[in-house]
């Protein structure tokens, strides 16, 4: 699963198969905003026993729109999830007394 958590995208990787370990895993986040596609890749080392899960936070990419995050191992997609990344909210400006 993947969800927006402030300035990060929080990804939960769950292993429902046998024991798994890889130093060649990557989280690939792709955002498509009206045909303009942005992709970021984050390498991770991953070791999970059956029924274990791990949370990984990656920086929120610039832009907004429909996003897909894929867990890739050895160049192959082994899991994916979708989420919508909304535009950043307005930045609060401090109000100073007169």
C-alpha positions in Angstrom: 0.0 0.0 0.0 1.1 3.6 -0.5 -0.2 6.8 1.0 0.8 10.4 1.3 2.2 11.3 4.7 3.1 15.0 4.8 6.3 15.6 2.8 6.7 11.8 2.2 5.0 8.9 0.5 4.7 6.1 3.0 4.9 2.6 1.4 4.1 -0.7 3.2 5.7 -3.7 1.6 4.1 -7.0 2.8 5.5 -10.4 2.0 2.8 -13.1 1.6 5.2 -15.6 0.0 8.3 -17.3 1.2 11.4 -15.6 2.8 12.7 -12.9 0.5 15.9 -10.9 0.4 17.3 -8.5 -2.2 19.9 -5.8 -2.3 18.7 -4.9 -5.8 15.2 -3.6 -4.9 13.9 -0.2 -6.1 10.7 1.7 -5.3 9.7 3.5 -8.6 7.2 6.3 -8.2 5.6 7.6 -11.4 3.2 10.6 -11.5 1.1 11.3 -14.6 -0.4 14.8 -14.8 -2.2 15.2 -18.1 0.4 13.3 -20.0 3.4 14.9 -18.3 5.1 12.0 -16.6 7.6 12.3 -13.7 9.5 9.2 -12.4 11.7 8.9 -9.3 13.6 5.8 -8.2 14.7 4.9 -4.7 17.0 1.9 -4.1 16.3 -0.1 -1.0 17.7 -3.3 0.6 14.9 -5.6 1.5 14.7 -8.7 3.6 11.3 -10.1 4.7 10.2 -13.4 6.1 6.8 -14.8 5.2 4.0 -12.6 6.5 6.4 -9.8 7.5 5.9 -6.2 6.4 8.1 -3.2 6.3 7.3 0.5 6.0 9.4 2.7 3.8 9.1 6.5 3.4 10.3 8.2 0.3 10.3 11.9 -0.4 7.1 13.3 -2.0 8.0 14.1 -5.6 7.3 17.5 -7.2 4.0 17.7 -8.9 0.6 16.2 -8.4 -1.7 13.8 -10.1 -2.4 10.1 -10.4 0.6 8.1 -9.2 1.8 4.5 -9.3 4.4 3.1 -7.1 6.1 -0.1 -8.1 8.4 -2.4 -6.2 11.0 -3.7 -8.7 13.5 -6.4 -8.1 16.0 -7.4 -10.8 14.3 -5.1 -13.3 10.9 -6.9 -12.8 7.8 -5.4 -11.1 6.8 -7.6 -8.2 4.2 -5.4 -6.6 2.4 -2.1 -7.3 -0.1 0.4 -5.8 -1.8 3.5 -6.9 -2.5 6.8 -5.1 -3.4 10.4 -5.9 -0.9 13.1 -5.0 -2.8 16.4 -4.6 -1.2 19.7 -5.2 0.7 21.1 -2.3 -1.4 23.1 0.1 -0.8 26.8 0.6 2.1 27.7 2.8 1.0 29.5 6.0 2.4 33.0 6.4 3.0 34.1 10.0 0.9 37.1 11.1 2.9 39.7 13.0 1.3 42.1 15.4 1.4 45.8 14.5 
